């Protein structure tokens, strides 16, 4: 049954005048809760928690939602809000900020409905049909793909303002399809939105407010596109990166990161810490200092200084070859006192019993020895 629904849900053609390719590549105004997407890769991480990324034929890397019922289709769980840019699709599906306001949808024979990423923002990417008391819409396909009757869902125009659910929409009803005609799709216009001057924006006018109010007999609530977009939550990380890319103020608690290319050099607080600049610039081979550091004065080679000495008496001076003390002050050398007389050798004692007498004669026993 699922295969039968998928086969009958869309007719693919190559009618360029009705395809998504008639729109410009980008618009000047970004109103999706201050979120600006610059590359399709920015969708990968936020949507990975709500589905899977798969390769689908010529469409390349596409996203398929998880935990959806059999027969599920986009733009069937939410409600329509009238804004100054036409009908805005508001949904409480956690990925609605991306898949209903960027990119396009297409049915794959194997995977079912898959989302093809795009970076252009719009209140909703749908085509409209109206007539016979019914109003219907269908997701616009990628460039070159045109959807026809079987891909539309319809509601009684008198209940257009009510919440849309899979159980309240009419799918693939040939009778209703034949009673309705296709009307304007999403188009690009130049409008003054939010008081910022004329800019290019995407407009999803559809059946028009007057047509719906006349058919339903009810007055529709009107809001600004900025107010409507705020009702669709955007992941915090996506919003933060968008603010950084646009150079907007940071959210509370976030600090501005300095731009290395625009850092200003800071003068040292103490002028004595930084040496005066040389006329010819820094010495060759000297490494450039960081802006937030104080460059110390270059180390100069020590100059030989004569250590101070204590005054010495005029008749005294340092001995030759004596090493100076470590503290640089050389004390006066201590010299032994000079002897008054030169030392003499002791005389040998005379032999016992012999005595030299006058005239050089030896005496023995008191007698002169011949």
SERO-4910 file (N, C-alpha, C, O; in steps of 0.05 Angstrom, whole numbers):
BEGIN
 pado doro    nc1    nc2    nc3   cac1   cac2   cac3    cc1    cc2    cc3    oc1    oc2    oc3
  Unk    A     17    -24      0      0      0      0     17     25      0     11     45    -13
  Unk    A     39     24     15     58     46     17     69     52    -11     72     75    -19
  Unk    A     77     31    -26     88     35    -52     68     48    -71     75     65    -87
  Unk    A     43     40    -68     22     51    -85     18     80    -80     14     96    -99
  Unk    A     19     88    -54     16    116    -47     39    133    -58     35    155    -68
  Unk    A     63    122    -56     87    136    -65     86    140    -95     94    161   -105
  Unk    A     77    120   -110     76    122   -139     56    142   -149     60    155   -169
  Unk    A     34    145   -133     13    163   -142     15    190   -129     -3    207   -134
  Unk    A     36    195   -114     37    220    -99     49    243   -114     44    266   -107
  Unk    A     64    238   -135     77    260   -150     81    253   -179     86    230   -186
  Unk    A     79    272   -195     86    269   -224    109    288   -230    108    312   -224
  Unk    A    130    276   -240    155    291   -244    157    300   -273    154    283   -291
  Unk    A    162    325   -278    165    335   -305    188    354   -307    202    359   -288
  Unk    A    192    365   -330    214    383   -335    204    409   -348    215    419   -368
  Unk    A    183    420   -336    171    445   -346    185    468   -331    179    473   -308
  Unk    A    203    481   -345    220    501   -332    204    525   -321    211    536   -300
  Unk    A    183    532   -334    168    556   -325    153    552   -299    146    571   -286
  Unk    A    148    527   -291    134    521   -266    152    510   -245    143    504   -223
  Unk    A    178    508   -250    196    496   -231    207    516   -212    203    540   -215
  Unk    A    222    506   -192    234    523   -172    257    539   -184    266    558   -172
  Unk    A    267    530   -207    290    543   -219    284    571   -229    303    585   -237
  Unk    A    259    581   -230    253    608   -240    261    629   -219    262    652   -226
  Unk    A    268    621   -195    275    641   -174    304    648   -175    321    632   -184
  Unk    A    310    672   -165    338    680   -163    352    663   -142    340    650   -125
  Unk    A    379    663   -144    395    646   -126    393    655    -97    397    638    -79
  Unk    A    389    680    -92    388    690    -65    372    715    -62    367    729    -82
  Unk    A    364    721    -38    350    746    -32    366    762    -12    383    751      1
  Unk    A    360    788    -10    376    805      7    368    803     36    385    807     54
  Unk    A    343    797     42    333    798     69    331    771     82    322    752     69
  Unk    A    341    769    106    339    744    121    321    750    146    329    766    163
  Unk    A    298    736    147    280    742    169    274    718    186    257    719    204
  Unk    A    288    696    182    283    671    197    296    673    225    316    660    230
  Unk    A    283    689    243    293    692    270    323    699    271    338    688    287
  Unk    A    331    717    253    359    726    252    378    704    245    402    706    251
  Unk    A    369    683    231    387    661    223    393    664    194    375    667    177
  Unk    A    418    662    187    427    664    160    444    639    154    464    635    167
  Unk    A    436    624    133    451    600    125    467    607    101    457    616     81
  Unk    A    493    601    102    510    607     79    519    582     63    529    585     41
  Unk    A    515    558     75    522    534     61    504    511     71    496    511     94
  Unk    A    498    492     53    480    470     61    493    452     82    478    438     96
  Unk    A    519    453     84    532    436    105    524    444    133    527    429    151
  Unk    A    514    469    136    506    478    163    481    464    173    475    466    197
  Unk    A    467    450    155    443    435    164    450    407    174    435    395    188
  Unk    A    474    397    167    480    369    173    479    362    202    464    343    209
  Unk    A    493    376    219    493    369    247    466    373    261    457    356    275
  Unk    A    453    396    257    427    401    271    405    381    263    389    373    280
  Unk    A    405    372    238    384    353    229    391    324    234    373    307    232
  Unk    A    416    318    239    424    290    243    410    277    266    407    253    266
  Unk    A    403    293    287    389    281    310    360    276    305    347    262    321
  Unk    A    349    285    283    320    282    277    316    265    252    293    262    244
  Unk    A    336    254    240    333    238    216    360    228    207    379    227    222
  Unk    A    362    221    181    387    211    170    392    224    143    374    231    128
  Unk    A    418    227    138    428    238    113    434    215     94    449    197    100
  Unk    A    423    216     70    426    194     50    432    206     23    426    229     17
  Unk    A    443    190      5    448    198    -22    424    189    -39    417    165    -39
  Unk    A    412    208    -53    388    202    -69    393    211    -98    391    234   -104
  Unk    A    399    191   -115    401    196   -144    416    222   -151    438    227   -141
  Unk    A    404    237   -169    416    262   -179    414    285   -159    425    306   -163
  Unk    A    399    281   -137    395    302   -118    418    304    -97    420    323    -83
  Unk    A    434    284    -97    457    284    -79    450    278    -50    433    261    -45
  Unk    A    462    292    -32    458    287     -3    432    299      6    428    324      6
  Unk    A    413    282     14    387    291     23    381    281     52    396    264     62
  Unk    A    361    293     63    354    286     91    326    273     92    307    283     79
  Unk    A    324    252    108    298    238    112    291    239    141    306    230    158
  Unk    A    267    249    148    259    250    176    255    223    188    247    204    174
  Unk    A    259    221    214    255    196    228    230    197    245    219    219    250
  Unk    A    220    175    253    197    173    270    172    186    259    157    200    273
  Unk    A    167    182    233    143    193    220    125    169    213    135    147    207
  Unk    A     99    174    212     80    152    206     80    145    177     89    160    160
  Unk    A     70    121    171     68    112    143     48    131    129     27    137    139
  Unk    A     55    140    105     39    159     91     43    188     98     29    205     88
  Unk    A     62    193    116     68    220    124     77    237    100     91    226     82
  Unk    A     70    262    100     80    280     79     85    308     91     73    315    111
  Unk    A    102    324     78    108    351     89     84    369     87     66    365     71
  Unk    A     84    390    103     63    410    105     36    398    111     16    406     99
  Unk    A     35    379    129     10    367    137      6    366    167    -13    354    177
  Unk    A     24    380    182     22    381    211     30    409    220     54    413    226
  Unk    A     11    427    222     17    455    230     -7    473    223    -30    464    224
  Unk    A     -2    498    217    -23    516    209    -11    540    194     13    545    195
  Unk    A    -29    554    179    -21    577    163    -25    603    178    -45    607    191
  Unk    A     -5    621    175     -6    647    188     -2    669    166     17    667    150
  Unk    A    -20    689    165    -17    710    145      2    732    155      0    742    177
  Unk    A     22    738    138     43    758    145     45    778    122     32    776    102
  Unk    A     63    798    125     68    817    104     84    805     81     89    819     61
  Unk    A     92    780     83    104    765     60     87    741     52     97    722     40
  Unk    A     61    743     58     43    721     50     40    700     71     44    706     95
  Unk    A     33    676     63     27    654     81     52    641     92     69    632     77
  Unk    A     54    641    119     77    629    133     68    603    145     48    602    159
  Unk    A     84    581    140     76    555    151     90    552    179    114    552    181
  Unk    A     73    549    199     83    546    226     77    517    235     54    508    234
  Unk    A     98    503    245     95    476    253    111    471    278    131    484    283
  Unk    A    102    452    295    116    445    319    135    421    315    145    410    335
  Unk    A    139    412    291    158    391    285    186    403    290    192    425    281
  Unk    A    204    389    304    229    400    314    248    410    292    266    426    298
  Unk    A    245    401    268    262    410    246    249    429    227    259    434    205
  Unk    A    225    440    235    210    456    216    224    482    209    220    493    187
  Unk    A    242    492    226    257    517    221    273    515    195    279    535    182
  Unk    A    281    490    189    298    486    165    282    476    141    283    488    120
  Unk    A    268    454    145    257    439    122    231    451    110    222    442     89
  Unk    A    219    471    124    196    484    113    201    512    103    184    525     91
  Unk    A    226    522    108    233    549    101    258    551     84    265    572     74
  Unk    A    272    529     81    295    526     63    291    501     46    276    483     54
  Unk    A    304    500     23    305    476      7    278    468     -5    260    484     -8
  Unk    A    276    442    -12    252    432    -26    249    402    -19    266    390     -7
  Unk    A    225    392    -26    219    364    -21    214    349    -46    204    360    -66
  Unk    A    220    323    -46    215    306    -69    210    277    -59    220    269    -38
  Unk    A    194    262    -74    188    235    -67    207    216    -82    210    217   -106
  Unk    A    221    199    -66    238    179    -78    224    152    -76    211    146    -56
  Unk    A    226    136    -97    212    110    -98    220     91    -76    205     73    -69
  Unk    A    244     94    -65    254     76    -45    252     88    -17    245     74      2
  Unk    A    258    114    -14    260    126     12    235    142     20    232    150     43
  Unk    A    217    147      1    193    164      6    201    193      5    218    201    -11
  Unk    A    188    210     21    193    239     21    221    245     33    227    236     55
  Unk    A    237    259     18    263    268     27    266    298     22    254    309      3
  Unk    A    282    310     38    286    339     36    313    345     23    334    334     31
  Unk    A    312    362      2    336    370    -12    345    398     -2    330    417     -4
  Unk    A    369    400     10    377    425     23    379    449      3    385    445    -20
  Unk    A    374    472     14    377    497     -1    382    520     19    374    517     42
  Unk    A    394    542     11    400    563     30    382    588     26    386    607     40
  Unk    A    363    587      8    344    609      5    321    606     24    309    585     27
  Unk    A    314    628     38    293    628     58    267    638     47    267    657     30
  Unk    A    244    627     55    218    636     46    198    629     68    203    612     85
  Unk    A    175    643     69    154    636     89    145    607     86    138    595    106
  Unk    A    145    596     62    138    568     56    144    563     27    139    580     10
  Unk    A    154    540     21    160    533     -7    138    514    -17    142    489    -16
  Unk    A    116    525    -26     93    508    -35     81    520    -61     85    544    -67
  Unk    A     66    503    -75     50    512    -97     21    509    -89     14    492    -72
  Unk    A      3    526   -100    -25    528    -90    -45    520   -112    -40    524   -136
  Unk    A    -68    509   -103    -91    504   -120   -116    512   -105   -117    508    -81
  Unk    A   -135    524   -119   -160    533   -105   -183    531   -125   -180    535   -149
  Unk    A   -207    526   -114   -231    524   -130   -250    503   -119   -242    485   -105
  Unk    A   -276    506   -126   -297    487   -118   -300    485    -88   -309    465    -78
  Unk    A   -293    506    -73   -296    506    -44   -272    493    -30   -274    488     -6
  Unk    A   -251    488    -44   -227    475    -32   -202    492    -38   -200    506    -57
  Unk    A   -183    489    -20   -157    501    -23   -136    480    -17   -138    466      3
  Unk    A   -116    478    -34    -95    458    -29    -67    469    -35    -64    490    -47
  Unk    A    -47    454    -26    -19    461    -29     -2    436    -31    -10    415    -23
  Unk    A     21    439    -43     40    417    -46     68    428    -45     73    450    -53
  Unk    A     87    412    -34    115    422    -32    127    426    -60    124    409    -77
  Unk    A    142    447    -63    156    451    -88    180    433    -89    193    428    -68
  Unk    A    186    423   -113    209    405   -116    234    419   -123    234    444   -126
  Unk    A    256    405   -126    282    417   -134    280    428   -163    259    425   -176
  Unk    A    301    441   -171    301    453   -198    295    432   -219    307    410   -220
  Unk    A    276    438   -237    269    420   -259    247    401   -252    238    386   -269
  Unk    A    239    399   -226    218    381   -218    192    396   -214    191    416   -200
  Unk    A    170    386   -226    144    399   -223    125    379   -211    123    356   -220
  Unk    A    110    387   -190     90    370   -178     63    377   -189     57    399   -196
  Unk    A     46    356   -191     19    360   -201     -2    350   -182      5    345   -158
  Unk    A    -26    347   -190    -49    341   -173    -45    321   -151    -51    328   -128
  Unk    A    -36    297   -156    -34    276   -135    -16    284   -112    -19    271    -90
  Unk    A      2    303   -114     19    310    -92      7    332    -74     19    339    -54
  Unk    A    -17    342    -81    -30    363    -65    -47    351    -42    -57    329    -45
  Unk    A    -48    366    -21    -68    360      1    -88    383      1    -81    406     -4
  Unk    A   -113    377      7   -135    397      6   -149    398     33   -151    379     48
  Unk    A   -161    422     38   -179    426     60   -202    443     50   -200    457     31
  Unk    A   -224    440     64   -247    457     58   -239    486     64   -228    492     85
  Unk    A   -243    504     44   -233    531     47   -245    545     72   -233    563     83
  Unk    A   -268    536     81   -280    548    105   -265    540    130   -269    552    151
  Unk    A   -249    519    129   -233    510    152   -203    515    148   -186    503    161
  Unk    A   -197    533    130   -169    539    124   -154    549    149   -130    543    151
  Unk    A   -167    564    166   -153    575    190   -149    555    212   -134    561    231
  Unk    A   -161    532    210   -158    512    232   -131    497    230   -119    497    208
  Unk    A   -122    486    252    -98    470    252   -100    447    231   -120    434    229
  Unk    A    -78    443    217    -76    422    197    -64    397    209    -43    398    221
  Unk    A    -77    374    205    -67    349    214    -69    328    191    -86    332    173
  Unk    A    -53    307    192    -56    287    171    -84    276    168    -92    267    147
  Unk    A   -100    276    190   -127    265    189   -147    285    179   -170    278    173
  Unk    A   -140    311    176   -159    331    167   -154    339    138   -171    354    127
  Unk    A   -133    330    125   -128    337     97   -138    315     78   -140    292     86
  Unk    A   -145    323     54   -154    305     33   -131    301     14   -120    320      3
  Unk    A   -125    275      9   -102    269     -8   -111    254    -33   -127    235    -32
  Unk    A   -100    262    -56   -104    248    -82   -133    243    -88   -141    220    -95
  Unk    A   -149    264    -86   -177    262    -94   -180    274   -122   -178    298   -125
  Unk    A   -185    257   -141   -187    266   -169   -209    286   -174   -205    305   -189
  Unk    A   -232    283   -161   -254    302   -164   -246    330   -155   -252    349   -169
  Unk    A   -234    332   -132   -225    358   -122   -203    370   -139   -203    394   -145
  Unk    A   -185    353   -148   -163    362   -165   -175    375   -190   -165    396   -199
  Unk    A   -195    363   -202   -207    373   -226   -223    399   -222   -226    415   -240
  Unk    A   -232    404   -197   -247    428   -191   -229    452   -186   -238    475   -186
  Unk    A   -204    447   -180   -185    469   -172   -166    475   -195   -161    460   -213
  Unk    A   -156    499   -194   -136    508   -213   -111    518   -198   -112    527   -175
  Unk    A    -88    515   -211    -63    523   -198    -60    553   -200    -65    565   -221
  Unk    A    -51    565   -179    -47    594   -178    -18    600   -172      0    583   -172
  Unk    A    -12    626   -166     15    635   -163     30    619   -142     20    612   -121
  Unk    A     56    615   -148     73    602   -129     89    623   -114     83    646   -115
  Unk    A    110    614   -101    128    632    -87    143    649   -108    152    638   -128
  Unk    A    145    674   -103    158    692   -121    176    712   -106    172    717    -82
  Unk    A    195    723   -120    213    743   -108    203    771   -115    198    777   -139
  Unk    A    202    788    -95    194    816    -99    212    834    -82    226    826    -65
  Unk    A    210    860    -89    224    880    -74    205    894    -56    186    908    -65
  Unk    A    208    891    -29    190    903    -10    205    915     13    228    909     18
  Unk    A    191    934     27    203    946     51    192    931     75    169    935     83
  Unk    A    208    914     86    200    897    108    216    904    133    241    905    132
  Unk    A    202    910    155    215    917    180    228    944    180    245    950    198
  Unk    A    221    961    162    232    989    162    260    991    153    273   1012    158
  Unk    A    272    970    141    300    971    133    304    980    105    326    978     94
  Unk    A    283    991     91    286    999     64    279    977     44    277    954     52
  Unk    A    275    984     19    268    963     -1    290    942     -4    313    948     -8
  Unk    A    281    917     -3    300    895     -7    285    872    -21    261    871    -22
  Unk    A    301    854    -32    290    830    -46    282    809    -25    298    802     -8
  Unk    A    258    800    -27    248    780     -9    231    759    -24    222    765    -46
  Unk    A    228    736    -12    211    715    -23    183    718    -11    180    720     13
  Unk    A    162    718    -29    134    722    -21    118    697    -28    119    688    -50
  Unk    A    103    688     -8     85    665    -13     56    674    -10     43    669     10
  Unk    A     47    689    -30     20    701    -28     -3    681    -30    -23    684    -16
  Unk    A      0    661    -47    -20    640    -49    -48    651    -57    -50    668    -74
  Unk    A    -69    640    -44    -96    649    -51   -102    677    -43   -123    688    -52
  Unk    A    -86    690    -26    -91    717    -18   -110    718      6   -128    702      9
  Unk    A   -106    738     23   -121    741     47   -151    746     42   -168    735     55
  Unk    A   -156    764     23   -184    771     17   -200    747      7   -223    744     15
  Unk    A   -188    730     -9   -202    706    -19   -209    687      4   -231    677      4
  Unk    A   -190    683     22   -195    664     44   -216    676     63   -234    661     72
  Unk    A   -215    701     69   -234    713     88   -262    713     76   -282    709     90
  Unk    A   -264    718     50   -291    718     38   -303    690     37   -327    687     42
  Unk    A   -286    670     32   -297    642     30   -303    631     58   -322    616     61
  Unk    A   -287    638     78   -291    627    105   -310    645    122   -322    635    141
  Unk    A   -313    670    114   -330    688    130   -317    695    156   -331    704    175
  Unk    A   -291    691    159   -277    698    184   -254    717    178   -241    716    157
  Unk    A   -248    733    198   -226    752    196   -200    737    204   -199    725    226
  Unk    A   -180    739    188   -154    726    193   -136    743    211   -137    768    208
  Unk    A   -121    731    227   -101    745    244    -77    751    227    -67    734    213
  Unk    A    -67    776    229    -44    784    213    -21    792    231    -25    806    251
  Unk    A      3    783    225     27    789    240     50    796    221     48    790    197
  Unk    A     71    808    232     95    813    215    110    787    211    107    768    226
  Unk    A    126    787    190    141    762    184    161    757    206    167    733    212
  Unk    A    172    778    218    191    773    240    177    761    264    188    743    277
  Unk    A    153    770    270    138    758    293    131    729    287    132    712    305
  Unk    A    123    723    263    116    695    256    140    677    258    138    655    267
  Unk    A    163    687    248    187    670    248    197    664    276    209    643    281
  Unk    A    191    682    296    199    677    323    185    653    336    194    642    355
  Unk    A    162    646    324    147    623    335    159    596    327    150    576    337
  Unk    A    178    597    309    191    572    301    218    570    314    237    584    305
  Unk    A    222    553    334    248    552    348    271    544    330    268    526    313
  Unk    A    293    556    334    318    550    319    338    540    339    341    551    361
  Unk    A    353    518    333    373    508    351    393    530    360    400    547    344
  Unk    A    400    530    385    418    550    397    444    552    382    454    574    377
  Unk    A    456    530    375    482    530    362    480    543    334    498    557    325
  Unk    A    457    537    320    454    549    293    451    579    295    463    594    280
  Unk    A    435    589    315    431    617    319    457    631    326    463    653    317
  Unk    A    474    618    343    499    630    352    518    633    328    530    654    325
  Unk    A    521    612    312    539    614    289    529    635    269    545    648    256
  Unk    A    503    637    266    492    657    248    499    685    257    506    703    241
  Unk    A    497    690    283    504    717    294    533    723    290    540    746    283
  Unk    A    550    703    293    579    707    290    585    713    261    602    731    255
  Unk    A    572    699    242    578    703    214    568    731    204    579    742    186
  Unk    A    547    741    217    537    767    210    549    790    225    544    813    220
  Unk    A    566    783    245    580    803    261    561    817    280    567    840    288
  Unk    A    539    804    288    520    817    307    529    813    335    548    798    341
  Unk    A    516    828    353    522    826    381    518    798    391    501    783    382
  Unk    A    535    790    411    533    764    422    510    762    442    500    782    452
  Unk    A    501    738    446    480    733    465    491    737    493    515    736    497
  Unk    A    473    742    513    483    745    541    501    722    550    494    699    546
  Unk    A    524    729    561    542    708    571    563    701    551    583    688    558
  Unk    A    561    710    526    581    705    506    600    728    504    592    751    506
  Unk    A    625    723    501    646    744    500    656    747    472    657    728    456
  Unk    A    662    772    465    673    777    439    701    767    436    718    774    453
  Unk    A    707    752    416    733    741    412    749    762    396    739    772    376
  Unk    A    774    768    404    790    788    389    797    777    362    802    754    358
  Unk    A    798    795    343    807    789    316    837    792    314    847    814    318
  Unk    A    852    771    309    881    773    309    891    794    290    911    807    295
  Unk    A    877    799    267    885    818    247    880    847    255    890    865    242
  Unk    A    864    851    276    856    878    284    865    885    312    856    905    323
  Unk    A    882    869    324    891    874    352    909    899    352    925    903    335
  Unk    A    905    915    372    921    939    375    943    934    394    940    920    415
  Unk    A    966    945    388    990    941    405    986    958    430    978    981    429
  Unk    A    993    946    453    991    960    478   1019    969    488   1038    954    487
  Unk    A   1021    994    496   1046   1005    506   1051    993    534   1033    988    549
  Unk    A   1076    988    540   1082    978    567   1075    997    588   1078   1021    585
  Unk    A   1064    987    611   1056   1004    633   1080   1019    645   1077   1042    652
  Unk    A   1103   1006    646   1127   1019    658   1146   1024    636   1156   1006    623
  Unk    A   1152   1050    632   1170   1057    610   1198   1045    614   1213   1042    594
  Unk    A   1205   1039    638   1232   1028    643   1235    999    634   1257    989    632
  Unk    A   1212    986    629   1214    958    622   1220    954    592   1230    933    584
  Unk    A   1213    974    576   1217    971    547   1240    989    538   1240   1012    546
  Unk    A   1259    979    523   1281    995    513   1271   1015    492   1251   1009    479
  Unk    A   1285   1037    488   1277   1056    467   1281   1043    440   1299   1026    435
  Unk    A   1263   1051    421   1264   1039    394   1288   1048    380   1296   1071    382
  Unk    A   1300   1031    364   1324   1038    349   1315   1050    322   1295   1042    311
  Unk    A   1330   1070    312   1322   1083    287   1321   1063    264   1304   1066    247
  Unk    A   1337   1044    264   1338   1025    241   1320   1001    244   1321    984    227
  Unk    A   1304   1000    265   1286    977    269   1299    956    286   1322    960    295
  Unk    A   1286    933    290   1297    912    307   1322    900    295   1325    899    270
  Unk    A   1339    889    312   1363    876    302   1356    852    285   1335    839    289
  Unk    A   1374    846    267   1369    822    250   1370    797    267   1386    794    285
  Unk    A   1352    779    260   1351    754    275   1335    755    300   1331    735    314
  Unk    A   1326    779    308   1311    782    333   1282    773    328   1270    783    309
  Unk    A   1271    756    345   1244    747    342   1224    769    349   1228    783    369
  Unk    A   1203    772    333   1183    793    339   1169    786    365   1163    763    370
  Unk    A   1164    806    381   1151    802    407   1121    802    403   1111    814    383
  Unk    A   1106    789    421   1077    790    421   1067    817    430   1081    831    445
  Unk    A   1043    824    421   1032    850    427   1026    853    457   1028    875    468
  Unk    A   1019    831    470   1012    833    498   1034    827    517   1030    823    541
  Unk    A   1059    826    507   1082    821    524   1101    845    523   1101    860    503
  Unk    A   1116    849    544   1135    871    545   1163    859    539   1172    840    552
  Unk    A   1176    870    519   1202    860    511   1223    870    531   1227    894    535
  Unk    A   1238    851    543   1259    859    562   1282    873    548   1286    868    524
  Unk    A   1297    888    562   1320    902    551   1341    881    543   1345    862    557
  Unk    A   1354    885    520   1374    865    511   1397    864    531   1406    884    542
  Unk    A   1407    840    534   1429    836    553   1455    845    541   1463    837    519
  Unk    A   1469    863    555   1494    874    545   1517    858    557   1516    849    580
  Unk    A   1539    855    542   1562    840    553   1575    856    576   1577    880    575
  Unk    A   1582    842    597   1594    856    621   1620    870    614   1636    859    600
  Unk    A   1623    893    624   1648    909    620   1667    904    643   1658    902    666
  Unk    A   1693    901    637   1712    895    659   1715    919    678   1722    941    669
  Unk    A   1708    915    702   1711    936    722   1733    929    742   1736    906    749
  Unk    A   1748    949    751   1769    945    771   1756    943    799   1744    962    808
  Unk    A   1759    921    812   1746    918    838   1758    938    858   1782    944    857
  Unk    A   1742    948    875   1753    967    895   1772    954    914   1768    931    922
  Unk    A   1792    968    922   1812    957    940   1814    975    965   1808    999    963
  Unk    A   1822    963    986   1827    979   1010   1854    993   1009   1873    982    998
  Unk    A   1855   1016   1019   1881   1031   1018   1902   1016   1035   1896   1007   1057
  Unk    A   1926   1014   1025   1948   1000   1038   1969   1021   1046   1971   1043   1035
  Unk    A   1984   1013   1066   2006   1032   1074   2025   1035   1051   2027   1018   1033
  Unk    A   2039   1058   1050   2057   1063   1027   2078   1042   1024   2087   1037   1002
  Unk    A   2088   1030   1046   2110   1011   1044   2100    983   1040   2117    964   1040
  Unk    A   2074    979   1037   2064    952   1034   2047    950   1009   2034    969   1001
  Unk    A   2045    928    997   2029    923    973   2024    893    970   2035    877    985
  Unk    A   2007    886    951   2000    858    948   2023    842    937   2038    852    920
  Unk    A   2026    819    947   2047    801    937   2041    793    908   2017    790    901
  Unk    A   2061    789    894   2057    780    866   2046    751    866   2054    734    881
  Unk    A   2028    748    847   2017    721    843   1995    714    862   1984    692    860
  Unk    A   1988    732    880   1966    726    899   1939    731    886   1936    752    873
  Unk    A   1920    713    888   1894    715    876   1876    733    893   1876    732    917
  Unk    A   1860    749    879   1842    767    894   1820    751    907   1812    730    897
  Unk    A   1809    761    929   1787    746    942   1761    748    925   1760    764    907
  Unk    A   1741    732    932   1716    730    916   1700    756    919   1686    763    900
  Unk    A   1701    769    941   1684    793    945   1696    817    932   1684    839    934
  Unk    A   1718    815    917   1729    837    902   1746    856    919   1757    875    907
  Unk    A   1749    852    945   1765    870    962   1789    854    972   1786    834    986
  Unk    A   1812    863    966   1836    849    973   1848    860    999   1855    883   1000
  Unk    A   1849    843   1020   1860    854   1045   1891    856   1044   1903    844   1027
  Unk    A   1902    872   1061   1931    875   1062   1944    849   1071   1935    838   1091
  Unk    A   1964    840   1058   1977    814   1066   1992    817   1092   2003    838   1099
  Unk    A   1991    796   1108   2006    795   1133   2034    785   1129   2038    763   1118
  Unk    A   2053    801   1137   2081    793   1133   2094    788   1161   2088    803   1180
  Unk    A   2111    768   1163   2125    763   1189   2144    786   1196   2155    798   1178
  Unk    A   2147    791   1221   2166    813   1229   2195    807   1222   2204    784   1225
  Unk    A   2209    826   1213   2237    823   1204   2255    818   1229   2252    834   1248
  Unk    A   2272    799   1230   2290    795   1253   2311    817   1255   2321    827   1235
  Unk    A   2317    824   1279   2337    846   1283   2366    837   1277   2382    852   1267
  Unk    A   2372    810   1283   2399    800   1277   2396    773   1263   2377    758   1268
  Unk    A   2414    768   1245   2412    742   1231   2417    720   1250   2433    723   1269
  Unk    A   2405    698   1246   2409    675   1265   2437    663   1262   2448    664   1240
  Unk    A   2448    653   1284   2475    640   1284   2472    611   1290   2454    602   1304
  Unk    A   2491    596   1279   2491    568   1284   2502    562   1312   2521    576   1321
  Unk    A   2492    544   1326   2503    538   1354   2530    525   1352   2535    509   1334
  Unk    A   2549    531   1371   2577    521   1371   2577    493   1383   2561    486   1400
  Unk    A   2596    478   1372   2598    450   1382   2612    451   1409   2630    466   1414
  Unk    A   2603    434   1427   2617    434   1453   2644    421   1452   2648    402   1436
  Unk    A   2663    430   1467   2690    419   1467   2690    391   1478   2674    384   1496
  Unk    A   2709    375   1468   2711    347   1478   2716    347   1508   2731    364   1519
  Unk    A   2704    327   1521   2706    325   1550   2735    319   1558   2747    300   1547
  Unk    A   2745    333   1577   2771    328   1587   2792    344   1572   2816    344   1580
  Unk    A   2784    357   1550   2803    373   1535   2795    402   1537   2771    408   1538
  Unk    A   2813    419   1538   2808    448   1541   2830    462   1526   2854    457   1529
  Unk    A   2822    480   1512   2841    495   1496   2851    518   1513   2835    534   1524
  Unk    A   2875    520   1515   2887    542   1531   2897    564   1514   2894    565   1489
  Unk    A   2909    582   1527   2920    605   1513   2943    596   1496   2958    577   1503
  Unk    A   2946    609   1474   2968    603   1456   2962    579   1439   2979    570   1424
  Unk    A   2937    568   1442   2930    546   1424   2939    519   1434   2937    500   1419
  Unk    A   2948    517   1458   2958    491   1467   2936    478   1483   2921    491   1498
  Unk    A   2934    452   1480   2914    436   1494   2925    430   1522   2949    426   1526
  Unk    A   2907    430   1540   2915    424   1567   2903    399   1575   2880    394   1568
  Unk    A   2915    383   1589   2904    357   1599   2914    354   1627   2938    352   1632
  Unk    A   2895    352   1644   2904    348   1672   2919    371   1683   2933    369   1703
  Unk    A   2914    394   1670   2927    419   1680   2955    421   1670   2970    440   1679
  Unk    A   2965    403   1653   2991    405   1642   2991    411   1613   2973    403   1598
  Unk    A   3012    425   1605   3014    430   1576   3023    405   1562   3042    392   1570
  Unk    A   3009    400   1541   3016    376   1524   3033    386   1501   3025    404   1486
  Unk    A   3056    373   1498   3075    382   1476   3062    376   1449   3074    381   1428
***
